[in-house]
Amino acid sequence: MSKDVKSVECSPKIPQRNDPQHVNDRRFFIDASNQSLTAIPLEIFTFTEVEEVHLENNQIEEIPQEIQCLKKIRVLYLDKNNLRSLCPALGLLSSLESLDLSYNPIFSSSLLVVSFLRALRELRLYQTDLKEIPVTICKNLHHLELLGLTGNHLKCLPKEIVNQTKLREIYLKRNQLEVFPQELCVLYNLEIIDLDENKIGAIPEEIGHLTQLQKFFLASNNLPVLPASLCQCSQLSVLDLSHNLLHSIPNSLAELREMTEIGLSGNRLEKVPHLICRWTSLHLLYLRNTGLRRLRGSFRRLVNLRCLDLSQNHLDHCPPQICVLKNLEVLALDDNKIGKSLKELYIENNRLEYLPMSLGSIPNLEVLDCRHNSLKQLPDAICQAQALKELLLEDNLLTHLPENLDSLVNIKVLTLMDNPMKEPPKEVCAEGNEAIWKYLKEKRKRNIMATKIQAWWRGTMVRKGFGKFSELIKARKKGKASPKDKKGKRNVKGIPGKKNKK
């Protein structure tokens, strides 16, 4: 699910005063992040034209008064340091638009300085042990568009938050909210609300006033129902309701025509809500552990699905509706009951590059048709599917077969045409199953013998000074003398008797 991501550009160096760009380009970028700094380098304060400074992930303990020299700074990232207090000079940065103080043990009283940054548009205070938001911030900062408060101890928002009429994004994940902040319902420009991992038990009907809302994250709360008025949020495209107490979804939400991503995992739905099948624009659908036993016939309408999670349910067969989802890239069916009854699996004419390991745990699988895909290898676990009788693999990108594939004693049909086979070679594959099995057995014997020889060499010959087995192989391939031959030649040249004898 999409969340607040802070974009960070890279800069190869700190611009110097004699840099030609200093005259022509008034936008400068300084990156001093990840340097284990205990203090802000004073050199930075000499670049009075700088507009963006990155100091995140250091060990900085204080902000010096010289910070006021950066009159034109617009972006300042100080997250992941050891700041406990903020100096008053920080409040003099009248051009500052984006400030990140996340992951610092800041005293809440020192945050009053932030209220003087009247141009501020983005304020991130993730995981700063906040128990409440300073009211002055809400009263004085009228241009905030993003407010990040994830990972704190907030139980409510100050009523003055209604002053943030330009707010577009608010992140309140992992706090202690038990009641949905009613004040948010009057912030009509909100586009993203993240309330994951709180203790919220209800969403007010007034949520429908947020007609600009696009992404709504409510995972891991205590919601038993949703308000029907949510359908008025006509721009909503991402809705995460995973791990709540939902048994159904209001039919009115079918009016949300822009939905592309919905998470319903961990709810007690027991069947796919009918309205979901009307969201034909869906790309991602998460229905993990929802008690499903089957899919609706109308599920085949979701032709734009790219990711579908149906794991940890009670499906006892592979839903045929899935086969028509031509754009599907990721399908999770693990931890269901499919393996108990599945005998034939046809997945030909897709773009599959690999098969799941779980195929080996389907005890009754007799036919596996993987023709016309992009498979590069077969999982070794397929050798455990002992009931297999037909394995159709033609027109893929396979170059070798699992070493123990001949353990599938029930296989009668194995097709490998139109694959760039090397192990076994194409000419062996063309001779049929018996030739393939014979090749695999002989190869396995050779590998076992080679392993024994290497073990003997390591245990005996290395101790005698003959070098590693790998060195011997390399030497033989290059046509050079073995370590033994080299040693013998050196000994002959160095015999003192021969050298001094006349």
Secondary structure, DSSP 4 states (H G I P E B T S, - for coil): -----------SSPPPTT-THHHH----EEE--SS--SS--GGGGG-TT--EEE--SS------GGGGG-TT--EEE--SS------GGGGG-TT--EEE--S----GGGGGGGGG-TT--EEE-TTS--SS--HHHHHH-----EEE-TTS--S---GGGGG-TT--EEE--SS---S--GGGGG-TT--EEE--SS------GGGGG-TT--EEE--SS--S---GGGGG-TT--EEE--SS--S---GGGGG-TT--EEE-TTS--SS--GGGGG-TT--EEE-TTS--S---GGGGG-TT-SEEE--SS---S--GGGGG-TT--EEE--SSSGGGT--EEE--SS------GGGGG-TT--EEE--SS------GGGGG-TT--EEE--SS---B--TTGGG-TT--EEE-TTS--TBTTHHHHTT-HHHHHHHHHHHHHHHHHHHHHHHHIIIIITTTT---HHHHHHHHHHTPPPHHHHHHHHHHHT-HHHHH--
